Amino acid sequence: MAANLPGKSYSYMVGLLNQNADVIAPTPLTNETMLSIFWEETFFNNILQTGAGHAVGFGQTEPAEFYRFDANGSLSQLAKAKG
């Protein structure tokens, strides 16, 4: 895990999530649930997973699942194209 915890402030993460909420809409997950996942997985550090696996980012998403977060449809691969 990252040496400097947390990586981002709570208010920064709330703003980031609110700014990008349309990417995951509609979803049954509340912003608070998403924030708790981000905290549990990375302590608000936008990092690659260390050790086993290849997960990336605040929620530690596997690259093969990036298409699920694409607001323009599952075939355009927007999230994957942006790394």
C-alpha positions in Angstrom: 0.0 0.0 0.0 1.1 3.6 -0.5 3.4 5.2 2.0 1.5 8.5 2.2 -2.1 7.8 3.4 -4.5 9.0 2.4 -3.5 9.8 -1.1 -6.4 12.3 -1.7 -8.6 14.1 0.8 -12.2 13.0 1.4 -13.5 16.3 0.0 -11.4 15.9 -3.1 -12.8 12.3 -3.6 -16.4 13.5 -3.1 -15.8 16.2 -5.8 -14.2 13.7 -8.2 -17.0 11.3 -7.7 -19.7 13.9 -8.2 -17.9 15.3 -11.3 -17.9 11.8 -12.9 -21.1 10.3 -11.5 -22.7 10.2 -14.9 -20.1 7.6 -16.0 -21.5 5.0 -13.6 -25.2 6.1 -13.8 -27.6 4.4 -13.4 -26.2 2.4 -10.5 -27.7 1.0 -7.3 -24.5 2.2 -5.5 -24.7 5.4 -3.6 -21.8 7.9 -3.6 -21.0 6.8 0.0 -20.8 3.2 -1.0 -18.4 4.1 -3.9 -16.3 6.2 -1.5 -16.1 3.4 1.0 -14.9 1.0 -1.8 -12.2 3.5 -2.9 -11.0 3.9 0.7 -11.0 0.2 1.4 -9.1 -0.7 -1.8 -6.6 2.1 -2.0 -6.9 4.7 0.8 -7.7 7.2 -1.9 -4.5 6.6 -3.9 -4.9 6.2 -7.6 -2.5 3.3 -8.0 -1.8 0.0 -9.6 -2.4 -3.1 -7.5 0.8 -4.5 -6.0 1.4 -8.2 -5.6 -1.1 -10.5 -7.3 -3.4 -9.1 -10.0 -3.5 -6.2 -12.4 -6.2 -4.0 -10.9 -5.9 -0.2 -11.4 -7.3 2.9 -9.8 -9.2 4.0 -6.7 -11.7 1.1 -6.9 -9.0 -1.4 -8.1 -10.8 -2.3 -11.3 -9.4 -5.1 -13.4 -8.6 -3.8 -17.0 -10.8 -6.5 -18.5 -13.8 -4.8 -16.7 -13.1 -1.2 -17.9 -15.8 -1.4 -20.5 -18.4 -1.6 -17.7 -17.6 2.1 -16.7 -17.9 3.4 -20.3 -20.7 6.0 -20.5 -20.8 5.8 -24.3 -21.6 2.1 -24.4 -19.8 -1.2 -23.8 -18.1 -1.4 -27.2 -16.3 2.0 -27.3 -13.8 1.1 -24.6 -13.5 4.8 -23.5 -12.2 4.0 -20.0 -9.6 1.6 -21.4 -8.4 4.0 -24.1 -7.7 6.6 -21.4 -5.6 4.1 -19.4 
